[in-house]
Amino acid sequence: MKHNKNDLAPSLLLQFFLIASLIGISSLTCSAQDEYSAIDHKVNNKIAELEQRKADMIVCYYEPCYGSFMRTSPDSCTAYSVKYVLWQIKKKSFIQRFDNCRVYKPVQMNPVLLSFIQNNYAKLTTEKLKPLAYKITGNLKDSIKEILWVDHSCHYIFEIHWGSQRDAIDIDSFRLAESSDSTHPNLNFAANQKSILCELTELASNEVLYYSKSK
């Protein structure tokens, strides 16, 4: 069947507007999900400044949650973008918070966390947590089912600058926190709790909590 050019024009125009609309929606969605865009330039500038000052170690620490979206009230500021920069210089350790509401002053901190990272660097950057796993009883034999990821989870992220080394440690809190799938016990729960990555998250959480009370 043949089509007249004049008949095709409206159809092509409609397709163009549909595609343009989809691209526009996609772009808005990506922008909305980038919760750290408001503060990343501040954090990057701080890290660049510390590198110029020859800081011994710099760690950017934050806890993103995926599968959720935070909104701010029009009459107040809700801190939904939060990152911490920790550094060691001339044998002294410091911490500074960055969020979308205000700029915080650096505070001297206990060196335990940064020393822990330095002393266990190789293991921290290679260790992996085991996925949630549970046993399924079958008629002929039992089997093991693993849950590798979930669509809603929070992570502990450590971006490390140490001399010429650049590494990121990404710890999924789901693998640490879930002792079962609500029915079956997690066979890897005990092993993950004994992991050095679990110890790292506890040290970081305690440091942030102490900083929040003292600032």
Sine and cosine of phi, psi and omega as CSV:
sin_phi,cos_phi,sin_psi,cos_psi,sin_omega,cos_omega
0.00,0.00,0.73,-0.68,-0.02,-1.00
-1.00,-0.05,0.51,-0.86,0.02,-1.00
-0.87,-0.49,0.67,-0.74,0.08,-1.00
-0.96,0.27,0.60,-0.80,0.00,-1.00
-0.85,0.53,-0.60,0.80,-0.01,-1.00
-0.92,0.39,-0.50,0.87,0.05,-1.00
-0.95,0.31,-0.55,0.83,-0.04,-1.00
-0.97,0.26,-0.49,0.87,-0.11,-0.99
-0.84,0.54,-0.79,0.62,0.00,-1.00
-0.87,0.50,-0.61,0.79,-0.01,-1.00
-0.90,0.44,-0.70,0.71,0.02,-1.00
-0.90,0.43,-0.62,0.78,0.01,-1.00
-0.90,0.43,-0.66,0.76,0.03,-1.00
-0.89,0.45,-0.68,0.73,0.03,-1.00
-0.87,0.49,-0.63,0.77,-0.01,-1.00
-0.88,0.48,-0.72,0.70,-0.02,-1.00
-0.92,0.38,-0.58,0.81,0.04,-1.00
-0.90,0.43,-0.71,0.70,0.02,-1.00
-0.89,0.45,-0.69,0.72,0.01,-1.00
-0.88,0.47,-0.63,0.78,0.00,-1.00
-0.91,0.40,-0.67,0.74,0.02,-1.00
-0.90,0.44,-0.65,0.76,0.03,-1.00
-0.90,0.44,-0.67,0.75,0.01,-1.00
-0.89,0.45,-0.69,0.73,0.03,-1.00
-0.90,0.44,-0.67,0.74,0.01,-1.00
-0.87,0.49,-0.68,0.74,-0.02,-1.00
-0.90,0.43,-0.68,0.74,0.01,-1.00
-0.90,0.44,-0.63,0.78,0.01,-1.00
-0.90,0.44,-0.70,0.71,0.01,-1.00
-0.88,0.47,-0.66,0.75,0.00,-1.00
-0.91,0.42,-0.66,0.75,-0.03,-1.00
-0.91,0.41,-0.53,0.85,-0.06,-1.00
-0.99,0.14,-0.20,0.98,0.00,-1.00
-1.00,0.09,0.99,0.16,-0.15,-0.99
-0.94,0.35,-0.28,0.96,-0.06,-1.00
-0.98,-0.19,0.06,1.00,-0.05,-1.00
-0.88,0.47,-0.46,0.89,-0.04,-1.00
-0.95,0.30,-0.36,0.93,-0.09,-1.00
-0.83,-0.56,-0.15,0.99,-0.08,-1.00
-0.85,0.53,-0.61,0.79,-0.02,-1.00
-0.91,0.41,-0.57,0.82,0.04,-1.00
-0.92,0.38,-0.68,0.73,0.00,-1.00
-0.91,0.41,-0.70,0.71,0.01,-1.00
-0.90,0.45,-0.63,0.78,0.04,-1.00
-0.91,0.42,-0.62,0.78,0.03,-1.00
-0.91,0.42,-0.69,0.72,0.01,-1.00
-0.90,0.44,-0.66,0.75,0.04,-1.00
-0.88,0.47,-0.65,0.76,0.03,-1.00
-0.89,0.45,-0.69,0.73,-0.01,-1.00
-0.92,0.38,-0.58,0.82,0.05,-1.00
-0.91,0.41,-0.60,0.80,0.06,-1.00
-0.92,0.39,-0.52,0.86,0.02,-1.00
-0.99,0.11,0.08,1.00,0.03,-1.00
0.87,0.48,0.71,0.71,0.07,-1.00
-0.89,0.46,0.61,-0.79,-0.05,-1.00
-0.92,0.39,-0.71,0.71,0.02,-1.00
-0.56,-0.83,0.62,-0.79,0.07,-1.00
-0.77,-0.64,0.74,-0.67,0.03,-1.00
-0.77,-0.64,0.82,-0.58,0.14,-0.99
-0.99,-0.15,0.87,-0.50,-0.09,-1.00
-0.86,-0.52,0.75,-0.66,0.06,-1.00
-0.42,-0.91,0.24,-0.97,-0.10,-0.99
-0.78,-0.63,0.98,0.20,0.01,-1.00
-0.96,0.28,0.55,-0.84,0.10,-0.99
-0.89,-0.46,0.78,-0.63,-0.05,-1.00
-0.98,-0.20,0.56,-0.83,0.00,-1.00
1.00,0.02,0.21,0.98,0.04,-1.00
-0.68,-0.74,0.29,-0.96,-0.03,-1.00
-0.66,-0.75,0.82,-0.58,-0.01,-1.00
-0.99,-0.17,0.65,-0.76,0.04,-1.00
-0.85,-0.53,0.48,-0.88,0.03,-1.00
-0.98,-0.21,0.51,-0.86,0.07,-1.00
-0.97,0.25,0.62,-0.79,-0.02,-1.00
-0.91,0.41,-0.34,0.94,-0.05,-1.00
-0.98,-0.21,0.02,1.00,-0.01,-1.00
-0.47,-0.89,0.14,-0.99,0.02,-1.00
-0.93,-0.36,0.83,-0.56,0.08,-1.00
-0.96,-0.27,0.84,-0.55,-0.04,-1.00
-0.97,0.22,0.99,-0.13,0.02,-1.00
-0.97,-0.26,-0.27,0.96,0.07,-1.00
-0.94,-0.35,0.96,-0.28,-0.07,-1.00
-0.76,-0.65,0.83,-0.56,0.12,-0.99
-0.72,-0.69,0.50,-0.87,0.06,-1.00
-0.88,-0.48,0.69,-0.73,0.13,-0.99
-0.94,-0.34,0.83,-0.55,0.03,-1.00
-0.90,-0.44,0.63,-0.78,0.01,-1.00
-0.47,-0.88,0.34,-0.94,0.03,-1.00
-0.82,-0.57,0.79,-0.62,0.01,-1.00
-0.54,-0.84,0.78,-0.63,-0.04,-1.00
0.80,0.61,0.70,0.72,0.07,-1.00
0.91,0.41,0.27,0.96,0.08,-1.00
-0.88,-0.48,0.58,-0.81,-0.05,-1.00
-0.93,-0.37,0.59,-0.81,-0.04,-1.00
-0.68,-0.73,0.35,-0.94,0.05,-1.00
-0.65,-0.76,0.61,-0.79,0.03,-1.00
-0.62,-0.79,0.72,-0.69,0.01,-1.00
-1.00,-0.10,0.61,-0.79,0.09,-1.00
-0.79,-0.61,0.78,-0.63,0.14,-0.99
-0.55,-0.84,0.07,-1.00,-0.11,-0.99
-0.97,0.23,-0.06,1.00,-0.04,-1.00
-0.99,-0.16,-0.63,0.78,-0.09,-1.00
-0.36,-0.93,0.18,-0.98,0.06,-1.00
-0.97,-0.24,0.77,-0.64,-0.02,-1.00
-0.98,-0.22,0.40,-0.92,0.03,-1.00
-1.00,0.04,0.52,-0.85,0.07,-1.00
-0.90,0.43,0.54,-0.84,0.03,-1.00
-0.76,-0.65,0.69,-0.73,0.06,-1.00
-0.93,0.36,0.68,-0.74,-0.08,-1.00
-0.82,-0.57,0.22,-0.97,0.09,-1.00
-0.91,0.41,0.70,-0.72,-0.06,-1.00
-0.97,0.23,0.02,1.00,-0.13,-0.99
-0.84,0.54,-0.73,0.68,-0.08,-1.00
-0.90,0.44,-0.76,0.65,-0.01,-1.00
-0.92,0.39,-0.58,0.81,0.06,-1.00
-0.91,0.42,-0.62,0.79,0.03,-1.00
-0.88,0.47,-0.68,0.74,0.02,-1.00
-0.90,0.43,-0.69,0.72,0.00,-1.00
-0.89,0.45,-0.71,0.71,-0.08,-1.00
-0.95,0.30,-0.35,0.94,-0.05,-1.00
-0.83,-0.56,0.45,0.89,-0.18,-0.98
-0.84,0.54,-0.76,0.65,-0.06,-1.00
-0.87,0.49,-0.69,0.73,-0.03,-1.00
-0.95,0.31,-0.63,0.77,-0.02,-1.00
-0.90,0.44,-0.59,0.80,-0.07,-1.00
-1.00,0.07,-0.05,1.00,0.02,-1.00
-0.86,-0.52,-0.34,0.94,-0.02,-1.00
-0.91,0.41,0.60,-0.80,0.04,-1.00
-0.77,-0.64,0.67,-0.74,0.10,-0.99
-0.98,0.21,0.51,-0.86,0.02,-1.00
-1.00,0.07,0.54,-0.84,0.00,-1.00
-0.95,0.32,0.30,-0.95,0.11,-0.99
-0.89,0.46,0.78,-0.63,-0.04,-1.00
-0.66,-0.75,0.63,-0.77,0.04,-1.00
-0.57,-0.82,0.36,-0.93,-0.07,-1.00
-1.00,0.00,0.71,-0.70,0.10,-1.00
-0.93,-0.38,0.84,-0.55,-0.01,-1.00
-0.99,0.11,0.83,-0.56,0.00,-1.00
-0.93,-0.37,0.11,-0.99,0.00,-1.00
-0.93,0.36,-0.63,0.77,-0.04,-1.00
-0.99,-0.13,-0.67,0.74,0.03,-1.00
-0.39,-0.92,0.36,-0.93,0.03,-1.00
-0.98,0.18,0.43,-0.90,0.05,-1.00
-0.70,-0.71,0.31,-0.95,0.01,-1.00
-0.94,-0.35,0.79,-0.61,0.06,-1.00
-0.95,-0.32,0.71,-0.71,0.01,-1.00
-0.91,-0.42,0.64,-0.77,0.11,-0.99
-0.95,-0.31,0.95,-0.30,-0.12,-0.99
-0.99,0.17,-0.50,0.86,-0.01,-1.00
-0.36,-0.93,0.35,-0.94,0.08,-1.00
-0.77,-0.64,0.35,-0.94,-0.09,-1.00
-0.99,0.15,-0.19,0.98,0.07,-1.00
-0.78,-0.63,0.93,-0.38,0.05,-1.00
-0.36,-0.93,0.39,-0.92,0.06,-1.00
-0.94,-0.33,0.49,-0.87,-0.04,-1.00
-0.81,-0.59,0.43,-0.91,0.19,-0.98
-0.96,-0.26,0.87,-0.49,-0.04,-1.00
-0.91,-0.40,0.77,-0.64,0.08,-1.00
-0.84,-0.55,0.93,-0.36,0.07,-1.00
-0.98,-0.18,0.90,-0.44,-0.20,-0.98
-0.93,-0.36,0.75,-0.66,0.12,-0.99
-0.88,-0.47,0.94,-0.35,-0.02,-1.00
-0.67,-0.74,0.98,-0.21,-0.10,-0.99
0.88,0.47,-0.82,-0.57,0.03,-1.00
-1.00,-0.02,-0.02,1.00,-0.06,-1.00
-1.00,0.05,0.68,-0.73,0.06,-1.00
-0.74,-0.67,0.92,-0.40,-0.02,-1.00
-0.65,-0.76,0.43,-0.90,0.08,-1.00
-0.82,-0.58,0.75,-0.67,0.07,-1.00
-0.94,-0.33,0.86,-0.50,-0.04,-1.00
-0.90,-0.44,0.92,-0.39,-0.07,-1.00
-0.91,-0.41,0.88,-0.47,-0.01,-1.00
-0.99,0.15,0.90,-0.43,-0.04,-1.00
-0.91,0.42,-0.42,0.91,0.03,-1.00
-0.86,0.50,-0.66,0.75,-0.02,-1.00
-0.95,0.32,-0.42,0.91,0.03,-1.00
-0.99,0.11,-0.63,0.78,-0.20,-0.98
-1.00,0.02,-0.47,0.88,-0.14,-0.99
-0.99,0.13,0.93,-0.37,0.03,-1.00
-1.00,0.02,-0.20,0.98,0.03,-1.00
-0.30,-0.95,0.10,-0.99,0.09,-1.00
-0.99,-0.17,0.43,0.90,-0.06,-1.00
0.99,0.12,-0.25,0.97,0.04,-1.00
-0.81,-0.58,-0.73,0.68,-0.06,-1.00
-0.95,-0.31,0.62,-0.79,0.06,-1.00
-0.93,0.37,0.60,-0.80,0.04,-1.00
-0.97,0.24,0.89,-0.45,-0.06,-1.00
-0.93,0.37,-0.35,0.94,-0.04,-1.00
-0.97,-0.22,0.08,1.00,-0.09,-1.00
-0.88,0.48,-0.75,0.66,-0.05,-1.00
-0.89,0.46,-0.67,0.74,0.00,-1.00
-0.89,0.45,-0.67,0.75,0.02,-1.00
-0.92,0.40,-0.58,0.81,0.03,-1.00
-0.91,0.40,-0.44,0.90,0.02,-1.00
-1.00,0.02,-0.10,0.99,-0.05,-1.00
-0.92,0.39,0.52,-0.85,0.05,-1.00
-0.91,0.42,-0.38,0.92,0.05,-1.00
-0.93,0.37,-0.55,0.84,0.06,-1.00
-0.91,0.42,-0.67,0.74,0.04,-1.00
-0.89,0.45,-0.63,0.78,0.02,-1.00
-0.89,0.46,-0.70,0.71,0.00,-1.00
-0.90,0.43,-0.59,0.80,0.02,-1.00
-0.92,0.39,-0.68,0.74,0.04,-1.00
-0.89,0.46,-0.69,0.72,-0.01,-1.00
-0.91,0.42,-0.70,0.72,0.00,-1.00
-0.89,0.46,-0.65,0.76,0.02,-1.00
-0.91,0.41,-0.63,0.78,0.00,-1.00
-0.91,0.41,-0.70,0.71,0.02,-1.00
-0.90,0.43,-0.65,0.76,0.01,-1.00
-0.89,0.45,-0.69,0.73,0.02,-1.00
-0.91,0.42,-0.65,0.76,0.01,-1.00
-0.90,0.44,-0.66,0.75,-0.02,-1.00
-0.89,0.45,-0.55,0.83,0.00,-1.00
-0.98,0.19,-0.47,0.88,-0.13,-0.99
-0.99,-0.11,-0.26,0.97,-0.10,-1.00
-0.96,0.27,0.00,0.00,0.00,0.00
